[in-house]
Amino acid sequence: MPGPLQAVYYATKAYVTSWSNALWREVQGTGVTVSCLMPGAMQTGFINRGDLSSTQLFAHAVSPEGVAKAGYEGMIEGKLNITAGLTAAQKPFMKLAPMLPKKMLMNNVYKMQEQGSRK
């Protein structure tokens, strides 16, 4: 998903997902497994350092411990992509996001990340 206002950060997340998914296939049959943890907004120092506490995106950030637990459980279950730390409202949006027109999606993400959008 594109991330206006955090373009480089979102691009690195897309790279890691693509690389992990390709690596998953490359190691098939070797006994090595690959899982890609894709967390939502987490309660870390990143929120304050990035001045993101007033954005919709970080309004309901979850604990890193909860995300780590979900990641571990997903890895044990053999999941390829593990999405963790999403709120009930974010889950349907993430399923629909790939089907939305790109411009609409980018405008929505921009608004969620805009300073003061939490109000």
C-alpha positions in Angstrom: 0.0 0.0 0.0 1.4 3.4 -0.9 2.0 5.7 2.1 2.0 9.4 1.4 3.8 11.5 4.0 5.9 8.4 4.8 6.8 7.3 1.3 10.3 5.8 2.0 9.0 4.0 5.1 6.1 2.4 3.2 8.4 1.5 0.3 10.8 -0.4 2.7 7.8 -2.3 4.1 6.7 -3.3 0.6 10.3 -4.4 -0.2 10.5 -6.6 2.9 7.1 -8.2 2.1 8.1 -8.9 -1.5 11.5 -10.2 -0.5 10.1 -12.4 2.3 7.5 -13.9 0.0 10.0 -14.6 -2.7 12.4 -16.1 -0.2 9.6 -18.3 1.2 9.4 -20.0 -2.2 13.2 -20.2 -2.7 13.7 -22.2 0.5 10.8 -24.7 0.0 12.0 -28.2 0.7 15.1 -27.1 2.7 13.5 -27.2 6.2 13.8 -23.5 6.5 10.6 -21.4 6.9 9.9 -17.8 6.2 7.1 -15.6 7.6 6.6 -11.9 7.1 5.2 -10.0 10.1 3.2 -6.9 9.0 2.3 -5.0 12.1 -0.2 -2.1 12.3 0.5 1.0 14.4 2.4 0.1 17.6 2.9 2.0 20.8 6.6 2.8 20.5 8.9 5.8 20.6 8.4 6.1 16.9 5.0 7.8 17.5 6.6 10.6 19.6 9.8 11.0 17.5 7.8 11.2 14.4 5.2 13.6 15.9 2.5 11.1 15.0 0.3 11.1 18.1 -2.2 13.5 16.6 -2.9 11.3 13.5 -5.8 8.9 13.0 -3.3 6.1 12.0 -1.7 6.1 15.5 -4.9 6.9 17.5 -5.3 3.2 18.4 -1.7 1.9 18.4 -1.3 -1.5 20.0 1.4 -2.9 22.3 4.5 -4.4 20.7 4.1 -7.4 23.0 0.7 -8.2 21.4 2.2 -7.9 17.9 5.2 -10.1 18.8 2.9 -12.8 20.3 0.7 -12.8 17.1 3.9 -12.9 15.0 5.3 -15.9 16.9 2.0 -17.8 16.8 1.6 -17.1 13.0 5.2 -18.3 12.4 4.5 -21.5 14.4 1.3 -22.1 12.3 3.4 -21.7 9.1 1.7 -18.5 7.9 3.5 -16.6 5.1 2.2 -13.1 5.8 1.1 -12.3 9.4 -0.9 -9.1 9.9 -1.0 -8.1 13.5 -2.0 -5.2 15.6 -4.9 -3.9 13.5 -8.0 -2.5 15.1 -11.5 -3.9 14.3 -12.1 -0.9 12.1 -8.7 -1.3 10.2 -9.2 -5.0 9.4 -11.9 -4.6 6.7 -10.1 -1.6 5.3 -7.0 -3.6 4.8 -8.9 -6.4 3.0 -10.6 -3.8 0.7 -7.5 -1.7 0.1 -6.1 -3.7 -2.8 -9.4 -3.4 -4.7 -9.7 0.4 -4.3 -8.6 2.8 -7.0 -5.0 3.9 -6.1 -5.8 7.6 -6.0 -8.7 7.0 -3.6 -6.5 4.8 -1.4 -3.6 7.3 -1.3 -6.0 10.2 -0.4 -7.4 8.1 2.4 -4.0 7.1 3.8 -2.8 10.7 3.5 -5.8 11.9 5.6 -5.2 9.3 8.2 -1.5 10.3 8.5 -2.1 14.0 8.4 -1.2 16.0 11.6 -4.3 16.7 13.6 -6.5 14.1 11.8 -7.1 12.4 15.2 -9.4 15.3 16.3 
